[in-house]
């Protein structure tokens, strides 16, 4: 089962199907613009007041750029002469460049905390703008502030559960036909848990493997008290597929 939003799951589904997997797509997250963009617009118009602009996800890039375009700005012109742009991981960097940004620093890993650690020293005493989801974790801004940065958190988009997701999820996993449920964010797992309820989730976990796209998502699943059987080293579709393939090469018996 792939629980990613449709606009982000195409590559993952195609790679899995190419390897012979039967994929059930039930998006457990959807992304939406903020209801009141007043603060968003003010941040964009005053972007030159910031020393750094940090992107930790493709969605942050996407919604930031869409709002820029709606206001009549191009992403490339916002970087003259500052702010500098830092992104978490190569996937987010690729989207930032595609949208016209110059990526001044690309973190080796896709975790927000990894980005903060790599920027320590460079952000000390600097103003940092951090566009993010309404459900983003606290670890990144906290780490940046520990490093001496003056951080402005900007609500750039909302993460919601699609209306039809709950019943589809319950039906698929309750029937026992799903061998692996893959999660690309803590929000996806939270919505999965909400859809099933704690009692049913425990029953599903006994016969179904949980796969996480990276350490942040894996940590959220474990914190909820569940095992992560498959964890990607690289937080990308390719990394998740590779982790799934490696797992079943090591355990070649019939799937659960």
N, C-alpha and C positions, 0 to 999 in steps of 0.2 A: 504494500500500500504506500503510495506517494501522497504526502499530505501538504506539499508545497502549493503555493498559489499558482494558478495556470500560467501566468506570464513568466514564472521562474522555473517551471517544472518540465518544459518541453525537452531541453537537452538531457536532463536526467532520465526521463521516460524513454527517449530515443536510444540512449546508451544501454539501458537495462533491457529493452526489447531486442536490441541487436545481439545481446548475449543470451537471448532465449527466455528471459523472464516474462511472466504474465503480470502485467502491471494494472493495478486498480488505482485510479486517481480520484481521491476525495480531498479536495483542498480544505484545510482546517484553518487557514488564515486568509484574509483579504486586506488590502491596503487602500486607504482613502485619504483624501486631502483633509487638512484641518478645517474645522467649521468656521473659525474666525481667523483670517490670515493677517490681522493687523500687526501683530508682533513680528510675524514672518516678513512682511513687506518692509517694516522698519529696519530689520536686521540686514536685508538685502541692500536697501538704499544707503545704509551706513557701513557697508562692508569694509570700506577702507580704514575704518577705526580699529579693525581687528588685525592682529599679526598672523594668526593661523586660522584656517578653516579645516575642520577635521570631518572626514567621511568614514564611517565604519561599516557601511552596507551599500549595496546597489540601490536600495530603495531611498536611502538618504540622498544619494546623488540624483536619482530620478525626480523626486519631488522637489528638491531644491532647484534643479534646473527648470522644471516645468513652471515653477512660480516665477523664476527669473524671466522666462520667455513671456509669461502673461503680463509682466510689468514692463516689457519692452527692452530687457537687457539680454545680452549674450553672455554666456558663461566666461568666455575668454577675456572679455573686456573688464570683468570684475577683478582680475588679478594684476592690474597695472596700478602701482608697482607692488601692491600687497592686497590681500593676505597671501601667505604661502599656503599650499595645499598639502595635507597629509592624509593618506588613506590606509585602511587596514586590509592588506592582502591584494594579490594580483587581480582578482576578479573585479573588485571594486575599483581598482586603479584603471582597468581596461574600460569600464563604463565611464569613469570620470574623463578620461582622455577622449573617448568617443563623443562626449557631450561638449568638448572644447576646453576642458580644464588642463592645466599643466600640473602634473603630479610631482611636487617637490620632494616628497618623502613617501615611500611605499613600505609599510611594515612587512616583515618577512612572514608573519603569521596573520590570520584574519581575526584574531581576538582583539577586542578593544584595549584590554589591559596590556597586550604586547605593544600596541602602538604607543600607549602612554609611557611605557618603560623606555622605548627607543627614543622618545622625544624629550625625556627628562634632561634638563640642562638647556635645551633649545627653547622650551616654553616657559622657563623660569622668569617670572616678572612680565610675561607676555599675555596679551588678550587673545583668548581662544573662543571661537564660535563652533558649537557642536550641534548640528542639526540631527534630530533623532526621533524615534517612535515614542508614542505615549506609553509603551510598555517596555522601554529599554531599561537595562539593568543599571544599577548605581555605581558599579565598580570603575568604569572608565572616568566619569567626571571626578570621582573621589580620588582616583590615582593621579589625575592631572593636577588637582588642587594640592595634593601632597607634594607634587613636584614644583610647586610655586606658581602654577598658572592661574590666571584670572579667567574663569570659565563661564561662558554664557550658554546655557542649554536652550536650544530652540526646538519647539515642537514643530516638526516638519510634516509628519503624517500620522495617521491612526491605524492601529492594527486591530482588526475585528475578526469575528468568526462568521463565515458565510451562513446564511439562514438555513440552507438545506444540508449542511454538513453533518449535523448531529445524527439524524436518522440514518443517513447513508453509512456513517461510521459504525453505528451500533449494529446494523444489519450485516455488514461485511465481516466484522471481527467476531460477532456472536455466532455466525454460521461456521466458524472454525476453518475457513478456506484461506486465510491470510497467514503466510509463513513469517513475513517480516513487515513491520510498520516502520517507515523511515520518517525522521523528523529533521527539519532544517532550522528550527528555532525553538527556544523555550516556549514561546507563545503557542506553537503548534502542539507541543506536548500538553500544555495547560488546557487547551481547548479539547484535546483528545480525552483527557481526564474528566473534564466537565461533561462531555457528551456521554461518557460511559457511566460515570459515578465510580466512587472508590471501590465498592464491592465487586462490580463487574470488571473493573480494570485489573484487579488482582487475579481474577479468573483468566482473563485474556493473557496476562503476563506469564502464566504458567505454560502456555502452549505456543506463544508467539514471541519472536525475537524483536527487540527494539534496536533500531539503528539510528545513530546520531551523526550529523554532518560534521561535527567538530567538538572540541572540548567544552565550549560554553553550553551547548545543547546537552551534551552528555552529563555535565555537572548538574544541570537542572533536573534531568531524569533521575539521577542517583539521589539528589537531595529530596526528591519525592518518595524515595524508598524502593526504587525499581532498578533492575539490572540493565545495563547497556551491553548487549552482546557484540555489537558492531559499532566501531567508532572510527571515523575518517581522520587521518592525520592532517589532511588539507581540507579546509572548509569550502568545498566546491562540489558541484555535481560530479565531476570526474573523480575527485577524491572519495566521495561516498560510493560510487560505483566500484572503484578499485577495492575499497574496504569490504564491500559485499562479496565481490568476486574472490578475494583472498580468504574470507571466512568460509565460503563453501568449498573452496579448494582444499582447505585444511580439514573440513568435515564433510567428506563426499557422500555420506549416507543420505538417504532420502530426506527432504526437508521435513520439518515438524508437521 
